[in-house]
Amino acid sequence: MKNKKFVLGMLVLTLIFGLMVIGCPEPSDPLNGTWVNEDGSTIMFNNGNLESYVGGVLYSKGTYTTNNGILYMEATHVYGSTFGLEPRLYTKNELKSALVPSIMTEEYFNSSISIQLSSIYNYTISGNTLTLVITFPGGTVVTQTLTKQ
């Protein structure tokens, strides 16, 4: 009898372990994939990481999170040729060091470039359409519509 309880206990543990390992699949992030903007630029989302391309050239790499219809995107690296620099990826600090004060003031970098590297959007997904809405300081609202590839 003691042996049967032990075997039954082991079976239950094995079942629990199997469900934990195999388990139910995690819900897929609906943003995952490549989204193409009306101007041809693209954003590739992949489980919290992103890459953006302009004219087929890598523009930035970074991370994103979502919460209740809000998309937070943070560029961790930006391609330098966009700013007339050596064509490589720059961190925000490297970019600032390369641009300030030779090309722009620190004030301009902080008010314009830095804002572009950190963006907060309202977003909705309907089928293969991603709508991003950003409100800039001063109240200007810009809406972008992207299509999933």
ABEGO torsion letter per residue (X at the ends): XAAAAAAAAAAAAAAAAAAAAAEBBBBBBAABEBBBBAAGBBBBBBGGBBBBBBGGBBABBBBBBBBGGBBBBBBABBBAAAAGBBBBBBBAAAAAAAAOAAABBAAAAAAAAAAAABBBBBBBBBEABBBBBBBBBGGBBBBBBBBBX
